[in-house]
Amino acid sequence: MTLNELKVGNKAKILKIENLGKLKKRLMDMGITKGEVIKYQRNAPLGDPKEFIIKNTTICIRKSDASNIYIKEI
């Protein structure tokens, strides 16, 4: 399952980040790392980007980038 498939209000554990090049390092600097728990907070008005909470920080990720982040729903 990818982060793009998570439903609003649900939480998941990050399993791996794949094929994002420089963006992968940036996401990891924001706390999106293997083993962290992330919560899908809400959609932007037009559906992209998506808003998530990780380590008490709110971040927005585009759908295309979220589809490269693999998770396990908890």
C-alpha positions in Angstrom: 0.0 0.0 0.0 1.2 3.5 -0.7 0.7 6.8 1.2 -1.4 8.0 -1.7 -4.0 5.2 -0.9 -4.4 6.0 2.8 -7.8 7.3 3.9 -8.4 10.6 5.7 -8.0 10.3 9.5 -6.0 7.0 9.3 -2.5 6.3 10.5 0.2 4.2 9.0 3.8 3.1 9.5 6.3 4.0 6.8 8.0 1.0 5.3 10.1 2.5 2.5 10.6 5.5 0.2 11.3 4.7 -3.4 12.6 6.5 -6.5 12.4 10.1 -5.4 16.0 11.2 -5.9 16.7 14.6 -4.2 13.1 14.7 -2.9 13.8 11.6 -0.8 16.5 13.4 1.2 14.2 16.4 1.7 11.3 14.1 2.9 13.7 12.3 5.3 14.9 15.7 6.7 11.2 16.5 7.4 10.9 13.2 9.4 9.4 10.8 6.8 11.7 7.9 7.6 11.3 4.1 7.8 9.4 3.1 10.9 7.8 6.5 11.6 4.0 6.8 12.1 2.2 9.2 9.8 -1.4 10.4 9.9 -3.4 11.6 6.9 -5.0 14.8 8.1 -6.9 16.2 5.0 -6.9 17.0 1.3 -6.3 20.4 -0.2 -9.4 22.0 -1.7 -8.6 20.7 -5.2 -7.3 17.3 -3.9 -3.6 17.9 -4.3 -1.4 18.1 -2.2 -2.4 16.0 0.7 -1.8 17.1 4.3 -0.1 14.7 6.8 1.0 14.9 10.4 4.3 13.3 11.4 6.2 13.9 14.7 3.7 16.7 15.6 4.5 18.5 12.4 2.1 19.2 9.5 3.5 18.6 6.0 2.0 18.6 2.5 2.9 16.0 -0.1 1.8 15.8 -3.7 -0.1 12.7 -4.8 2.6 11.7 -7.2 5.2 11.8 -4.5 3.0 10.0 -2.0 2.6 7.1 -4.4 6.3 6.4 -4.0 6.1 6.1 -0.2 5.2 2.5 0.9 3.2 2.1 4.2 1.5 -0.4 6.4 -1.8 0.9 7.8 -2.2 0.7 11.6 
